[in-house]
Amino acid sequence: MVRTTNPRKFIHFFNKFKAERNLNDRYNIPVEVKVVEVGPRDGLQNEPVNVPTNTKIEFINRLSETGLKAIEVTSFVSPKWIPQMADNAKVFQGIQKKSNIDYPVLIPNVKGLETALSVGVKEIAVFASASEAFSRKNTNCSAEEGINRIREIIDSAKTHNLKVRGYVSCVVGCPYDGFIKPLAVTKIVTALLELGCYEVSLGDTIGVGTKKTIYNMIKDIVNVTEAKNLAIHCHDTFGQALNNVCTALDLGITVVDSSVSGLGGCPYAKGATGNVATEDVIYMLHGLGSNTGIDLKKLIGVGHFISNAINRPTASKVNAALYSKYFL
Ligand SMILES: CC(C)(COP(=O)([O-])OP(=O)([O-])OC[C@H]1O[C@@H](n2cnc3c(N)ncnc32)[C@H](O)[C@@H]1OP(=O)([O-])[O-])[C@@H](O)C(=O)NCCC(=O)NCCSC(=O)C[C@@](C)(O)CC(=O)[O-]
């Protein structure tokens, strides 16, 4: 005998299940997800080849045509530490800015903030680390000194009405200190929010997170702040990034950082690969029924452009699979 499912009964039980678990119609995935493109900064800061300033400008202008609402343009860090970002002011001044897009830049100290202000930056991102050793390698100061520097930056940024976003690096693992306890991350997130960051992005800098460690870390943080104050920033070194992004979305986070073509890595996290590819994130989100406002085809075109420019095959599986269908 063939058993058939009564669709009405099924829908009744499904709705009851959703109500019990507070799920929405999209498999517990938020209906609207904001994607922050970090390729021009996080992506290009680690490039061994010198990317010409004009190429960076064209890259960002093309990204501005895809429907993205936030593009991290560059960083105003020391050129002695990160020579790849030495053309920060020229890049920021050279891009065509759209009024409906935020163009944040990364700032390590007040000196960087002053240069950023001189070229008309409206939003900045500050960065701290949940790990002591990474803080020292990345910013030449302890984690506590890092927070003090951020306080100075934010105090000054407030007087100029700048929006400030925060990052915490090494949220589940550090290349020097190993496993990071959730509590260490929660403390830094709390400090950044108290200082005035409107949102804190949780960086799995070396891409070691798994569903379990990402879940435990976010669960600890959402005990003290709402998920709407958080973003997720996953590198894909161990191929876990999409799954980890999904875990964050499940826990109510609705902002995802990613890098077109999977560009990137941090120079002070050797061996770590790029961010999760924006094309892969968008394909996944659209497949789940989430709205991003981003045109995947255009994004694939931009991913191809930058991969060609740096002479490297794309790290985006979606780009590799769909480029020829769309463009050849
Ligand atoms: C924080 C510092 C500056 C301390 O670096 P320091 O060497 O301790 O600083 P200093 O004050 O002694 O200055 C040294 C020299 O740099 C100059 N300098 C100093 N600051 C600036 C500035 N803003 N702009 C331009 N020049 C600057 C300064 O003027 C001086 O020049 P000199 O007198 O020798 O000619 C340095 O360690 C630095 O720039 N670190 C940034 C490293 C970095 O960019 N890492 C990657 C970004 S973080 C990341 O990728 C993680 C993230 C956010 O994506 C999330 C995740 O995945 O986890």
The ligand as a Tripos MOL2 file, in Angstrom:
@<TRIPOS>MOLECULE
LIG
   58    60     1     0     0
SMALL
NO_CHARGES

@<TRIPOS>ATOM
      1 C1         48.5580   50.1280   14.6240 C.3       1 LIG1
      2 C2         49.9060   50.3820   13.9800 C.3       1 LIG1
      3 C3         49.8990   51.6810   13.2250 C.3       1 LIG1
      4 C4         50.9290   50.4700   15.1050 C.3       1 LIG1
      5 O1         52.2210   50.3950   14.5430 O.3       1 LIG1
      6 P1         53.4970   50.9650   15.3220 P.3       1 LIG1
      7 O2         54.6910   50.6340   14.4630 O.co2     1 LIG1
      8 O3         53.4870   50.4890   16.7250 O.co2     1 LIG1
      9 O4         53.1360   52.5150   15.3160 O.3       1 LIG1
     10 P2         53.9640   53.8100   15.4980 P.3       1 LIG1
     11 O5         53.0240   54.8020   16.0670 O.co2     1 LIG1
     12 O6         55.2480   53.5240   16.2190 O.co2     1 LIG1
     13 O7         54.2920   54.2550   13.9890 O.3       1 LIG1
     14 C5         55.2500   53.6010   13.1880 C.3       1 LIG1
     15 C6         55.2950   54.3330   11.8550 C.3       1 LIG1
     16 O8         54.0460   54.1710   11.1640 O.3       1 LIG1
     17 C7         53.4410   55.4550   10.9660 C.3       1 LIG1
     18 N1         51.9990   55.3130   11.1850 N.ar      1 LIG1
     19 C8         51.3940   54.9110   12.3170 C.ar      1 LIG1
     20 N2         50.0710   54.8730   12.1310 N.ar      1 LIG1
     21 C9         49.8580   55.2890   10.8650 C.ar      1 LIG1
     22 C10        48.6750   55.4500   10.1060 C.ar      1 LIG1
     23 N3         47.4740   55.1960   10.6050 N.pl3     1 LIG1
     24 N4         48.8070   55.8730    8.8280 N.ar      1 LIG1
     25 C11        50.0240   56.1240    8.3020 C.ar      1 LIG1
     26 N5         51.1710   55.9580    8.9770 N.ar      1 LIG1
     27 C12        51.0850   55.5560   10.2550 C.ar      1 LIG1
     28 C13        54.0820   56.3640   11.9840 C.3       1 LIG1
     29 O9         53.9970   57.6970   11.5580 O.3       1 LIG1
     30 C14        55.4880   55.8430   12.0190 C.3       1 LIG1
     31 O10        56.1700   56.2930   10.8670 O.3       1 LIG1
     32 P3         57.7210   56.7970   10.9920 P.3       1 LIG1
     33 O11        57.7420   57.8490   12.0270 O.co2     1 LIG1
     34 O12        58.4970   55.5700   11.4040 O.co2     1 LIG1
     35 O13        58.0370   57.2650    9.6020 O.co2     1 LIG1
     36 C15        50.3000   49.2300   13.0330 C.3       1 LIG1
     37 O14        50.4720   48.0880   13.8000 O.3       1 LIG1
     38 C16        49.2850   48.9870   11.9630 C.2       1 LIG1
     39 O15        49.0670   49.7990   11.0820 O.2       1 LIG1
     40 N6         48.6460   47.7920   12.0390 N.am      1 LIG1
     41 C17        47.5840   47.4360   11.0970 C.3       1 LIG1
     42 C18        47.7660   46.0360   10.6530 C.3       1 LIG1
     43 C19        46.6500   45.6650    9.7140 C.2       1 LIG1
     44 O16        46.1940   46.4920    8.9180 O.2       1 LIG1
     45 N7         46.1990   44.4020    9.7720 N.am      1 LIG1
     46 C20        45.1410   43.9350    8.9220 C.3       1 LIG1
     47 C21        43.8070   44.5110    9.2840 C.3       1 LIG1
     48 S1         42.9940   43.6730   10.6150 S.3       1 LIG1
     49 C22        42.2420   42.3460    9.8410 C.2       1 LIG1
     50 O17        42.4700   42.0840    8.6930 O.2       1 LIG1
     51 C23        41.2280   41.5440   10.6150 C.3       1 LIG1
     52 C24        39.7820   41.8680   10.2180 C.3       1 LIG1
     53 C25        39.4240   43.3000   10.5810 C.3       1 LIG1
     54 O18        39.5850   41.7430    8.8110 O.3       1 LIG1
     55 C26        38.8010   40.9320   10.9320 C.3       1 LIG1
     56 C27        39.2360   39.4650   10.9270 C.2       1 LIG1
     57 O19        39.2410   38.8000    9.8710 O.co2     1 LIG1
     58 O20        39.5890   39.0230   12.0030 O.co2     1 LIG1
@<TRIPOS>BOND
     1     1     2 1
     2     2     3 1
     3     2     4 1
     4     2    36 1
     5     4     5 1
     6     5     6 1
     7     6     7 2
     8     6     8 1
     9     6     9 1
    10     9    10 1
    11    10    11 2
    12    10    12 1
    13    10    13 1
    14    13    14 1
    15    14    15 1
    16    15    16 1
    17    15    30 1
    18    16    17 1
    19    17    18 1
    20    17    28 1
    21    18    19 ar
    22    18    27 ar
    23    19    20 ar
    24    20    21 ar
    25    21    22 ar
    26    21    27 ar
    27    22    23 1
    28    22    24 ar
    29    24    25 ar
    30    25    26 ar
    31    26    27 ar
    32    28    29 1
    33    28    30 1
    34    30    31 1
    35    31    32 1
    36    32    33 2
    37    32    34 1
    38    32    35 1
    39    36    37 1
    40    36    38 1
    41    38    39 2
    42    38    40 1
    43    40    41 1
    44    41    42 1
    45    42    43 1
    46    43    44 2
    47    43    45 1
    48    45    46 1
    49    46    47 1
    50    47    48 1
    51    48    49 1
    52    49    50 2
    53    49    51 1
    54    51    52 1
    55    52    53 1
    56    52    54 1
    57    52    55 1
    58    55    56 1
    59    56    57 2
    60    56    58 1
@<TRIPOS>SUBSTRUCTURE
     1 LIG1         1 GROUP 0 **** ****
